[in-house]
Amino acid sequence: MIYPWHLYLMAGIYILSGIFHFLKPKIYLRIMPRYLPAHKSLVFLSGAAEILLGIGLIFEETKDPAIYGIILMLSLFLLVHFYMLSSKKAGAGFPVWALWLRIPLQFGLMWWAYYYLQF
């Protein structure tokens, strides 16, 4: 089945984002909430999940489970976004307005994924 170009764009975004978890793990380690264990493992696990879910979007048999996986993953990532708002150090130098903007953006990304269940 041929999907809209923007579904492939979404897949590419998740695949590239996941790859960056392996190429630049320090970026992601800086924003990991302190209350979570095994930060490095979680960074690599989340990167692998993004890559696999991005690839899953491309195939008809795995598209819908990948969409639900992306929505779940983005829901879990909200923990990081709220943690980053908890202190200046946790914010990793990002402006507070940008940290607040990430929360509705996260819900927008969930909606974007959910939209493709109709295809």
C-alpha positions as CSV (number, residue, x, y, z in Angstrom):
1,M,0.0,0.0,0.0
2,I,1.2,3.5,-0.8
3,Y,0.8,5.9,2.1
4,P,0.8,9.7,2.1
5,W,4.3,11.3,1.9
6,H,3.9,12.8,5.3
7,L,3.7,9.3,6.9
8,Y,7.1,8.5,5.4
9,L,8.3,11.9,6.8
10,M,7.1,10.9,10.2
11,A,8.8,7.5,9.9
12,G,12.1,9.2,8.9
13,I,11.9,11.6,11.8
14,Y,11.6,8.8,14.3
15,I,14.3,6.7,12.6
16,L,16.7,9.7,12.6
17,S,15.8,10.7,16.1
18,G,16.5,7.1,17.3
19,I,19.8,7.0,15.5
20,F,20.9,10.2,17.4
21,H,20.3,8.4,20.7
22,F,23.2,6.2,19.7
23,L,25.4,8.9,18.0
24,K,24.9,11.6,20.7
25,P,23.8,9.9,23.9
26,K,25.1,12.7,26.1
27,I,22.4,15.0,24.8
28,Y,19.7,12.6,26.0
29,L,21.5,11.7,29.2
30,R,21.4,15.4,30.3
31,I,17.7,15.4,30.3
32,M,17.0,12.0,32.0
33,P,15.0,12.4,35.2
34,R,17.1,11.5,38.2
35,Y,14.4,9.2,39.6
36,L,14.7,6.8,36.6
37,P,17.3,4.0,36.9
38,A,20.0,3.0,34.3
39,H,20.0,6.2,32.3
40,K,22.3,5.0,29.5
41,S,20.3,1.9,29.0
42,L,17.1,3.9,28.8
43,V,18.6,6.3,26.3
44,F,19.6,3.3,24.1
45,L,16.3,1.5,24.6
46,S,14.3,4.6,23.7
47,G,16.5,5.1,20.6
48,A,16.0,1.5,19.5
49,A,12.2,1.9,20.1
50,E,12.1,5.0,18.0
51,I,14.0,3.3,15.2
52,L,11.8,0.2,15.3
53,L,8.6,2.1,15.5
54,G,9.6,4.4,12.6
55,I,10.4,1.4,10.5
56,G,7.1,-0.2,11.6
57,L,5.2,2.8,10.2
58,I,6.3,1.9,6.7
59,F,4.8,-1.6,6.4
60,E,1.1,-2.3,6.2
61,E,1.2,-5.2,8.7
62,T,3.0,-3.2,11.4
63,K,1.7,0.4,10.8
64,D,-1.1,0.3,13.3
65,P,0.8,-1.4,16.1
66,A,3.7,1.1,15.5
67,I,1.2,4.0,15.8
68,Y,0.0,2.8,19.1
69,G,3.6,2.2,20.2
70,I,4.5,5.8,19.2
71,I,1.6,7.2,21.1
72,L,2.6,5.2,24.2
73,M,6.3,6.2,23.8
74,L,5.4,9.8,23.5
75,S,3.2,9.6,26.6
76,L,6.1,8.1,28.5
77,F,8.4,10.9,27.2
78,L,6.1,13.4,28.9
79,L,7.9,12.4,32.1
80,V,11.1,13.9,30.7
81,H,9.4,17.1,29.5
82,F,7.8,17.7,33.0
83,Y,11.1,16.8,34.7
84,M,12.9,19.4,32.5
85,L,10.5,22.0,33.9
86,S,11.3,21.1,37.5
87,S,14.5,23.1,37.8
88,K,17.0,25.2,35.9
89,K,19.6,22.4,35.9
90,A,17.0,19.8,34.7
91,G,16.0,22.2,31.9
92,A,19.5,21.7,30.4
93,G,19.8,25.3,29.4
94,F,16.7,25.4,27.3
95,P,14.5,28.6,27.6
96,V,11.5,28.0,29.9
97,W,9.1,29.0,27.1
98,A,10.6,26.3,24.8
99,L,10.2,23.7,27.6
100,W,6.5,24.6,28.0
101,L,6.0,24.6,24.2
102,R,7.3,21.0,24.1
103,I,4.3,19.7,26.1
104,P,1.6,20.7,23.6
105,L,3.9,19.7,20.8
106,Q,4.1,16.2,22.3
107,F,0.3,16.0,22.2
108,G,0.4,17.3,18.6
109,L,2.8,14.5,17.7
110,M,0.5,11.9,19.3
111,W,-2.4,13.3,17.2
112,W,-0.3,13.2,14.1
113,A,0.4,9.5,14.7
114,Y,-3.2,8.7,15.6
115,Y,-4.3,10.4,12.3
116,Y,-2.7,7.6,10.3
117,L,-4.9,4.9,11.7
118,Q,-7.4,5.8,9.0
119,F,-5.1,4.7,6.2
